[in-house]
């Protein structure tokens, strides 16, 4: 299914950044919340989202929220979720605010900082989850606490869900809530902070991207099996060699380039911010019929643009062999694909088989994909986002886009709830360290997001 977005880009001329900032007390609260969340290990293997959920629940209870509106729920005692309701005036349906608490593993020896402690250095906050997505979660908590403290009653309820299991798929909090407590998160639409936001281009926030569609997550295992034997008697059909040969062929596979309405709308906005070859390629990508040569030039400029314009499949895990002195009886690789939302999934299986061209390499899906329909652009919401952004960064474009990653939005969209993914932390698209070494966010970006969140939630 194609995204239903194209002409909803709100084009506003960029000017000098506005001076409006969050009050010092609100910035201090925001920093406390961020540090509290970063310092709690919420990795799937040795951490606990329950501990983080309980810590945030204490904040809401201390602020005077009714205990009935602050619930820590879930079956797994280590992977529970927090759901908080800020009561409104009943003039609109509830809006769901979503962020996940879990983070991917970080090896301390790989980092220049302790990944499980918030560190401020050189204008950045470092720590696992700063960008994905504890910074966004802390910002939502701070906004609701500020609204409560100032006695502001929104037009309708806000429901905050801080969830588990987004990164590894195990004990997924959104899936659990939809299956077991759907009444807690029932809403007209959701605002998910797990992506999007103001993109820093040429040193300044240039466009505020709102994800309305995302690629489909699909992984495969490539397995080679062999009788094995003693390592002193090597044979030409070594399982590791055969798998490596297949992966080398797979590295040459490139899926076709094409756009959808989300990416066309996105590049239509960016084209107005760039000149020369880059601007021309973006403008061409925004139009139909598609220009293959222009798409190829744009895809070659960065991994980000390449991922926007085609399905990608890459190996992410390897395992094989059972003893140092034995021929391997099994070698296996995991290949992770991010499939364009309107691409035939069966065609991905076929493309991989054809690229491998080896019946001795067994190809199998790890799990069945969970595609979901794109969310239509909500013109009123986009206008409110633009107005809130104007007060913090002056006027910048607000544009729909397609995420190359995967979020919990897929479950909500499949259940019929529109989801809009963005946050208020300006980020450099060429310095995305989520899931990587020395994950970080700009200190000033985090503090700007506190004011943006407050302005937006006050207005909706």
N, C-alpha and C positions, 0 to 999 in steps of 0.2 A: 504494500500500500504506500502510495506517495504522500509525503507531508503536505498539509494544506496551508503552506506559508509561502508568501512571496512579497506581496505589496505592503506588508505591515511594518516595514522599516520606518522608524520615526527619525527623519534626518534633521539634525539640529547642528548649527555651526559650532565648531569648537572655539572656545575662548580661553582666556587665562583662568587657571583654577580658582574656584571660589574659596573664600576665607573661612567659611562656616566649619566649625569643629565641634566634636562632642565635648561637653563640659569636663573639666579635669576630674571630677568625682566619677563620672561615667567611664572615662578612660581608665581610671584606677581600678574600677570594678571589672571592666573588660579584661584588663591584664591579669587580675586575680583569677578570674574564671578560666582564662586561657592556660595559665600556669597550672591550675588545679587539674584541668583535663589532660594536659600534656604529661604531667607528673604521675598520672595513673596509667599503668600499663594495661592496655586494652587489646593486645594482640590475641589472636585466636588460640594459640598454643599454651601460653603461660600467663595470660592476662585475664581481665574481667571487665566486661562492660557494666556488669551489675554494680561494681564499686563506683564507677563514674556516674551511673544513673542515680545511685543513692546520694552521692555528693551533691549533684545538681538538685535533687529533690529537697535536700536540706536547705538549700538556698531559697527555694520557692516557699517552703513552709515557714522559714524565718521571716520572709517578706509578707506573711499574712495570707497566703493562698489557703483556701479550704482544703483540708487533707483529702476530701473526696475528689478534688480536682488535680491531685498530684499522686499518680499511681506508678509504681515500679512493677512491671508485669512480665511474665514469660515462664516457660517450663524449665529451661536450663538455669540452675542456680548461679552459674557464672556468666550467663549471657542474657541478662534481662534488659528490658527497655523502659524508658521513662516516657510517660504521657502526661502532659500538663495542659489544663484548659484555663485560659484567661477569658472570663465571661464578658460578653459584650451587650449591646442594647437590643439585639434581636432584629436589627434592620437589614441584615443580610445573612446569608448562610455562612457557616463556619469556614475558615480557611486553615488548611493543614500546613504547618511549618515542619520541614523534615531535614534531619541530619543524622548521619550514623556516627556511633561512638567508637566502633572498632577500627583498628589500623593494621596495616601489613607489618610483618616482621622487619626489624632493623638490627643489623649486626653492629655491636658497639665498636668492634675493631675496624670497621670500614668507615666510621664517621670521625670527623674532627671535633665533634661535640657529643656529649651523652645524648643519645636519641630520646631517652625517656625522662629528660629534664629540660624545661624551657630555658633557653639561653638567648640573651640579647647581645648581639655583637655586630658592629658596623652598619647599623640601621636595619638589621634583620632580626626576626625571631626564628630560632632554629629549634627543631624537635620533630619527632615522628608524629604526624597528624596536623602540623601547623596549617598546611594547605589542604590536606585531605583527611578529615575535614573538620578537625576540632576547632580551627579558627572560626569556621562558619557556625558550628554548634555553640561555641561560647558567645558569638555575636548575637544569636537568636535569644539565648538565655538573658544576656544583658539587656536587650531591647524590651523583652516582656517585663523584666524586673523594673526597668525605668518607667515604663507605662504605668505599672502598678504603683510605684512610689509617687509618681506625679498625679495620681488619681484620674488618669485618662481611661475612659471606658470606650473601647472601640465600637464601631457600628455593629459588629457581629463578633462571635467568639473567635479566638485564635486557639488552635490546638497544636501544641508542640510535641513532636515525637522524636526522641533521641534513641536510636535503635542499634541492634546488634547484627552481626552476620553479613554485612554488606560486602566485605572484602573477600571472604572465603566461601560465602554461600551457605555455611552451616548455621543452623538455628537462626535463619534470617528473620530479623525482627518485623519487617514490613509484611512478609508472608504470614508470619505467626499472627500478627494483629488482624490481618484480613480474614484469616481462618477462624480465629478464636475470640477476638474482641473488636469486630468491625465497627460497633457503635462508638467506640472511643475515638476513631479517626475519620468518621463520616464527615465529608466536607464537599464544598462546591468545586474546589480545585486545591492543588498542593503547590507550595513554593519549596523547592528542594535546593539547598545551598551547595550541593555536591558537584559544582562545576560552574562554567560561565562566569559572568561578571565583567567588569571593566578591563579591557585588554590594553596594556601599555605598548604602544607602537611609536617608534621614534621618540622615546623618552617621556611620553605623556599618555594618559587615558584617552583612547581614540574612538572606541566603540564599546558599548555595553552589550554583551552577547547573552541572549536568553535561549537556552536549549529547549526546543519544542519536539525534537526527535533524536534518537540515538541509534547507533549501530547495534546489530544483533551479536551477542556474545556466543561463540561456538568453538569448542575445543575438540581436538582429535588426538588419539594415540597412534603412533606408528611403531609397530612391533615386528621384530625379526626373531625367529626361533631357530635353534640349531641343536643337534645332539651333543655338541661340545666334545670334550676330550682333554688330553693332557697338553699343557702349553708347550711342551718340548716337541710336539708333533703337529705344527700348525697346518691348517687346511685353507684352501682358497676361498671357502664360503664362510669365513669368519663373520659372525653376526654383527659385530661392531662395525667392521668395514662395510658391510652391505647397507646397514642403516646410514652410515656416514655418506656413502655414495648417493643414497636416496635424498638425504638432506641437502647435499650439494646441488642436486638437480632441482630440488624444491626452491632453493634460494634464487633461482632464475625466474620463478613464476611471478608474473605480474598480472593482476586482474584488470579488466577493462576500466578505463576512466569514464565516468559519467556523473552528471549532477542530478539533484532532485530539487524540489521547490524550496526546501530549507537552505540548501547550499547556494542556490541561485539568489535567494533573498539576502543571504549573508554576504556574498561577494559583490552584490549590487551596492551595498553600503560601503564596504571596504574600498571599492574602486574609486569612490569620491575622495578618499583620503590619501591615495597614492598617485604618483605621476609616472611617466616613462613606461618601460616594459612591464613593470609589476602592475601598475594601474590598468594597462591595456589588457593584460592577461586576466585580471580579476573581472573587468568589464565583460570580456568575452565569456567568462565562466558564468556570468549572470544571465546570459541570453540563450534563447533557443532559435534555430537548431544549434546543437552543440558543435563547437569548433575543436576537433581532436588535437590539433597542433597547439592551440592556446592552452587547453587543459594539460597537455604534456609539459609545456613550459612552466605552468603554475605549479604542477605537482613536483617538478624538479627543484623548486626554490626552497622547500623545507619539508621535513617529515610531517609537520602539522598539516600543510596544504595537501600533501600526498594522501594522508589519512582521510581528509575530507572528500576526496574525489574518487577513491576506489576501495574495494574490499582488500584487506590485508591479512596474511597468514604468516606467522613466524614461529620457529621453535623456541620454547621457553623452559623446558625441563628435559634432562637426560638421565637415564639410568641403564645399567647393564652389567653383565658378568656376576660371578658369585665367589670367585677365589682368584688370588693373584697368580696361581700356578695352574689355572684351568682355562680352556677355551670357553668363551662366553656361550651360554646356552640361550641367552635372551639379551636383546638390546632394545631399548624403547625410548622414544622421544615424545614429548607432548607439544603439539602445535596449536597455538591459540589464534583464532580468526576473529576479526571484527568485520561483520558483513553489512554492507549498505542495506538500509531497511527495506528497499524495494527490489532487492536482488533475490533470485531463486536460490534457496538454500541447498536444494539437491544439486544445483550446478556447482556449488563449492566442493561437494564431495567428488564430483566427476572431475573437476579441474585438478584437485590434488592427486587423484588416481592417475590421471593422464600425465601429470608432471613427474610423478614417481616412476611410472612406466616399469613397475616391477611387481609381479604378483606375489613375490616372496615377502613383500612388506605389507603386513596386515594393517589396514586403515579402519579405525573405529571411532565413532563419536563418544566423547567422554560423558556427555549428557545431552538430552534433547534441548534445542534452543528455546528461548522464551521471547519471541517477537511480540511487540505491542504497537498499537496504532499511534501515530504522531498526535500531538496535541494541537488543536487549532489556535491560532493567534487570538488572544483576548485583547481587543483594542483598548478597552478601558484600563486593564492592568498595565499594558505597555505604556499608556499615557501617564499613569501614576508612577511607574518606574522612572520614566524620563523626568518627571517633575522632581522626584526625590533625588535623582542624580544631579539635576541642575543646581540644587542647593549645596552640593558638596564639591562637584567638579566643574561647574558651569554646564553649558549645554553640550552634550555628546550624543551621537546616534545610539539608538536602542534597536538591536537587530535580532531576529530569530536565527538560530543556527542548529546544526546537527552535531551531536557529540560523537567523537570517535571512541569514547570509552563507554562503560556500562554503569548504570546506577540503579538504585531501587525503584526509580520511576517506572521501570518496565512492569512491575507488579501492579502498581496503582493504575497505570494506563490500561493494562489488560482487564482490570476490574471496572473500568469505565470512568475513572477520575482523571481529568486533565492535569498535567504536571508541567511546571515551568522551572527550569533549573538555572539558577544564577545566585551569586552572592555579591557583596559590596566591596570585595578586596581587590583593588587593581593589581594585575599580575602581568609579568613579562611572558609572552607566549613562547619565547625562546629560552626561558629559564624555568621550565616546569620540572620540579624535583619531586613531585608526588611519587611515592613508592621507591624513591631512589635515595642516594647518599646525600646527607646534609640537607634534608628537606627544610624549606624556609619560606617565610613570607616577609614582605616589607613591613616594618613597624608602622610607618605612616599609613600604609594601606589598611592594616588592621584597624587602626584608630579611625580612619575615614569610614570603614565599613560599619562601625558602631553608630555613627551619625546617620549614614544612609539607611540602615535597618530601622532606626527609630523613626526617621521621617516617613519611610514607606509604610510601616505598620500603623503609624498614627493616621495615615491618609486613607488606607484601604477600608 
